[in-house]
Amino acid sequence: MSDSFKTTPGSAAYRAGMTPRFDAIGLVASDMAASVAFYRRLGLPFPEGAETQPHAEAELPGGMRLMLDTEDTVRSFHPGWRAPAAGSRTALALRCDSPAEVDAVYERLVGEGAHGELKPWDAVWGQRYASLHDPDGNGVDLYAPLPGGE
């Protein structure tokens, strides 16, 4: 493998100043208003008016961003883009403060019309876990350590 693909300090990539870093998660929204509303209910701070924009961003703790683009926005620079025919291979995992919060957030969002994929359960890996889908079918997992699980 060439030095340009090595990521250890001192490699050619670092010496040349090439240090890509994880900065944002981008999702394509078929209904921007529904997506913004869903993620606001999870506490993400999308700005006022984001629901009517073709591109919207919410800054996450630590400086990461969740970016939403409408299908038309994506097609504006990638005319051949098509929405997946079925299923999703992505999931966002949101840590809750407690197992009770996992249950409460899941029940609240399902009660407000979100698709509940997996009801909360105590996972063998020591977490209370639940899975929802956002309005576009992307997985949104909720989790919190069980007592003695972390």
C-alpha positions as CSV (number, residue, x, y, z in Angstrom):
1,M,0.0,0.0,0.0
2,S,1.3,3.4,-0.8
3,D,2.2,5.9,1.8
4,S,-0.6,8.2,0.8
5,F,-3.1,5.7,2.2
6,K,-1.4,5.1,5.5
7,T,-3.0,7.0,8.5
8,T,-0.3,6.6,11.1
9,P,1.3,9.8,12.4
10,G,4.4,10.6,10.3
11,S,3.0,9.0,7.2
12,A,3.1,10.9,3.9
13,A,-0.6,11.7,4.2
14,Y,0.0,13.4,7.6
15,R,3.1,15.2,6.5
16,A,1.3,16.6,3.4
17,G,-1.4,18.0,5.7
18,M,-4.1,15.5,4.5
19,T,-6.2,14.8,7.5
20,P,-9.8,14.1,6.6
21,R,-12.0,14.1,9.7
22,F,-15.5,12.9,10.3
23,D,-17.6,16.1,10.3
24,A,-21.2,15.4,9.3
25,I,-23.9,12.8,8.5
26,G,-25.9,13.5,5.5
27,L,-29.4,12.0,4.9
28,V,-31.7,12.5,1.9
29,A,-35.2,13.5,2.9
30,S,-38.3,12.8,0.8
31,D,-40.3,15.1,3.0
32,M,-38.1,17.8,4.6
33,A,-40.8,19.1,6.9
34,A,-41.5,15.6,8.3
35,S,-37.8,14.8,8.7
36,V,-37.0,18.1,10.5
37,A,-40.0,17.6,12.8
38,F,-39.0,14.1,13.6
39,Y,-35.4,15.0,14.5
40,R,-36.5,18.1,16.4
41,R,-38.6,15.7,18.6
42,L,-35.4,13.9,19.3
43,G,-33.9,17.2,20.5
44,L,-31.8,18.2,17.4
45,P,-31.7,21.9,17.0
46,F,-32.7,22.6,13.4
47,P,-33.1,26.3,12.9
48,E,-36.5,27.9,12.5
49,G,-37.6,27.7,8.8
50,A,-35.5,24.6,8.1
51,E,-38.6,22.6,7.2
52,T,-39.0,24.7,4.1
53,Q,-35.4,24.7,2.9
54,P,-33.8,22.3,0.3
55,H,-30.8,21.8,2.7
56,A,-30.9,21.9,6.5
57,E,-28.3,21.3,9.2
58,A,-28.4,20.8,13.0
59,E,-25.2,21.1,14.9
60,L,-24.7,18.1,17.3
61,P,-22.8,18.1,20.6
62,G,-19.0,17.9,19.8
63,G,-19.4,19.9,16.6
64,M,-20.8,17.2,14.3
65,R,-23.7,18.0,12.1
66,L,-26.7,16.2,10.8
67,M,-27.5,17.4,7.3
68,L,-30.7,16.8,5.4
69,D,-31.1,17.4,1.7
70,T,-34.3,17.0,-0.3
71,E,-34.3,14.5,-3.2
72,D,-34.5,17.4,-5.6
73,T,-31.3,18.9,-4.1
74,V,-29.4,15.7,-4.5
75,R,-30.7,15.3,-8.1
76,S,-29.5,18.9,-8.8
77,F,-25.9,17.7,-8.6
78,H,-26.4,13.9,-9.2
79,P,-29.1,13.6,-11.9
80,G,-29.0,9.8,-11.9
81,W,-29.7,9.5,-8.1
82,R,-32.6,7.3,-7.2
83,A,-34.1,6.6,-3.8
84,P,-33.3,3.0,-2.6
85,A,-36.0,0.6,-3.6
86,A,-36.2,-1.1,-0.2
87,G,-34.6,-1.0,3.2
88,S,-31.8,1.1,4.6
89,R,-28.3,0.2,5.6
90,T,-27.8,3.2,7.9
91,A,-28.9,3.8,11.5
92,L,-28.2,6.7,13.8
93,A,-27.6,5.7,17.4
94,L,-28.7,8.1,20.1
95,R,-27.6,7.6,23.6
96,C,-30.2,8.3,26.3
97,D,-29.5,9.2,29.9
98,S,-31.3,6.1,31.3
99,P,-33.1,2.9,30.3
100,A,-36.4,4.7,31.3
101,E,-35.6,7.4,28.9
102,V,-35.2,4.9,26.0
103,D,-38.7,3.6,26.8
104,A,-40.2,7.1,27.2
105,V,-38.7,8.5,24.0
106,Y,-39.7,5.4,22.0
107,E,-43.3,5.5,23.3
108,R,-43.6,9.3,22.7
109,L,-42.3,9.1,19.1
110,V,-44.4,6.0,18.2
111,G,-47.4,7.8,19.8
112,E,-46.8,10.7,17.5
113,G,-46.8,8.5,14.4
114,A,-43.1,7.4,14.0
115,H,-42.6,3.8,12.9
116,G,-41.4,1.7,15.8
117,E,-39.2,-1.0,14.4
118,L,-38.1,-2.8,17.6
119,K,-39.8,-2.1,20.9
120,P,-37.4,-1.4,23.8
121,W,-35.6,-4.5,25.2
122,D,-32.7,-5.3,27.4
123,A,-29.9,-6.4,25.0
124,V,-27.4,-9.0,25.9
125,W,-24.6,-6.5,25.4
126,G,-25.8,-4.6,28.5
127,Q,-27.9,-1.8,27.1
128,R,-31.6,-0.9,26.9
129,Y,-32.2,-0.7,23.2
130,A,-35.0,0.3,20.8
131,S,-35.2,1.0,17.1
132,L,-37.4,3.5,15.2
133,H,-37.5,4.6,11.6
134,D,-37.4,8.3,10.5
135,P,-39.8,9.4,7.9
136,D,-37.5,8.1,5.1
137,G,-37.0,4.7,6.6
138,N,-33.5,5.4,8.1
139,G,-32.9,3.5,11.3
140,V,-32.8,5.5,14.5
141,D,-31.6,3.5,17.5
142,L,-32.1,4.6,21.1
143,Y,-29.9,3.1,23.8
144,A,-28.7,3.5,27.4
145,P,-26.5,1.4,29.6
146,L,-28.3,-1.0,31.9
147,P,-27.3,-0.8,35.6
148,G,-23.9,-2.5,35.8
149,G,-23.7,-2.6,32.0
150,E,-21.1,0.0,31.4
